[in-house]
Amino acid sequence: MAEEILRWPAERKREVVLRLVRGESLEQVSRDVRVPVHRLEEWRSRFLAAGLEGLRARPDTPEARELGEAGSKIGELTMKIELLERALGKANGRAPRPTSRK
């Protein structure tokens, strides 16, 4: 039985899942490749979830969210520094130094 194969390559799993997506019977594919139905259902679910993520304009991964939050925090801190530098310059009677924008 295919359960004896401890790890299937992703390409082989993809081919099996594509058979299911194209409409082949879950039971028939299970018999053909000797993989239990529950395992094939898991592969299909994971494949479709990953495909949905790939279709999003902005992937909603933990890394993408974290990166967005970090970018927002950097922008916020940059504005605070500029405001503090201006306030400090005014308090010391100096003209505020120009900020370089990239």
C-alpha positions as CSV (number, residue, x, y, z in Angstrom):
1,M,0.0,0.0,0.0
2,A,1.2,3.6,-0.7
3,E,1.1,4.3,3.0
4,E,4.3,2.4,3.1
5,I,5.8,5.3,1.2
6,L,6.6,7.6,4.0
7,R,6.8,10.8,2.0
8,W,5.3,11.5,-1.4
9,P,7.0,14.2,-3.5
10,A,4.8,17.4,-3.9
11,E,4.8,16.9,-7.7
12,R,3.3,13.4,-7.4
13,K,0.7,14.7,-4.8
14,R,-0.2,17.5,-7.2
15,E,-0.9,15.0,-10.1
16,V,-3.1,12.9,-7.8
17,V,-5.0,16.0,-6.6
18,L,-5.5,17.3,-10.2
19,R,-7.2,14.0,-11.0
20,L,-9.6,14.7,-8.2
21,V,-10.1,18.3,-9.3
22,R,-10.8,17.2,-12.9
23,G,-13.7,15.1,-11.5
24,E,-12.3,11.6,-11.1
25,S,-13.9,9.6,-8.3
26,L,-12.2,9.9,-4.9
27,E,-12.7,6.2,-4.3
28,Q,-11.2,5.3,-7.7
29,V,-8.2,7.5,-7.3
30,S,-7.7,6.1,-3.8
31,R,-7.7,2.6,-5.2
32,D,-5.4,3.5,-8.1
33,V,-2.7,5.1,-6.0
34,R,-3.3,3.1,-2.9
35,V,-3.7,6.1,-0.6
36,P,-6.6,6.3,1.9
37,V,-9.5,8.5,1.0
38,H,-9.0,10.7,4.1
39,R,-5.4,11.4,3.0
40,L,-6.5,12.4,-0.5
41,E,-9.1,14.7,1.0
42,E,-6.5,16.3,3.1
43,W,-4.2,16.8,0.1
44,R,-7.0,18.3,-2.0
45,S,-8.0,20.7,0.8
46,R,-4.4,21.9,1.3
47,F,-3.9,22.2,-2.4
48,L,-7.1,24.3,-2.9
49,A,-6.4,26.5,0.2
50,A,-2.9,27.2,-1.2
51,G,-4.3,28.0,-4.6
52,L,-6.8,30.4,-3.1
53,E,-4.0,32.2,-1.3
54,G,-2.1,32.5,-4.6
55,L,-5.1,34.3,-6.2
56,R,-5.3,37.0,-3.5
57,A,-3.9,40.4,-4.6
58,R,-2.3,40.7,-1.2
59,P,-1.4,37.3,0.3
60,D,-2.6,37.0,3.9
61,T,0.3,35.2,5.4
62,P,1.6,35.8,8.9
63,E,4.8,37.1,7.3
64,A,2.9,39.5,5.1
65,R,0.9,40.8,8.0
66,E,4.0,41.2,10.2
67,L,5.8,43.0,7.4
68,G,2.9,45.4,6.9
69,E,2.8,46.1,10.6
70,A,6.5,46.7,10.7
71,G,6.3,49.1,7.8
72,S,3.5,51.0,9.5
73,K,5.5,51.2,12.7
74,I,8.6,52.5,10.8
75,G,6.5,55.2,9.2
76,E,5.0,56.2,12.5
77,L,8.4,56.4,14.2
78,T,9.9,58.3,11.3
79,M,7.2,61.0,11.6
80,K,7.7,61.2,15.4
81,I,11.5,61.7,14.9
82,E,10.9,64.4,12.3
83,L,8.5,66.2,14.6
84,L,10.8,66.0,17.6
85,E,13.7,67.2,15.5
86,R,11.7,70.2,14.4
87,A,10.5,71.0,17.9
88,L,14.0,70.7,19.2
89,G,15.4,72.9,16.5
90,K,12.7,75.6,17.3
91,A,13.4,75.4,21.0
92,N,17.1,75.9,20.4
93,G,16.5,78.8,18.0
94,R,17.7,76.9,14.9
95,A,15.9,76.5,11.7
96,P,14.7,73.0,11.2
97,R,16.9,70.9,9.0
98,P,15.5,69.7,5.7
99,T,14.4,66.1,5.6
100,S,15.6,64.0,2.7
101,R,12.8,62.1,1.0
102,K,13.7,59.1,-1.1
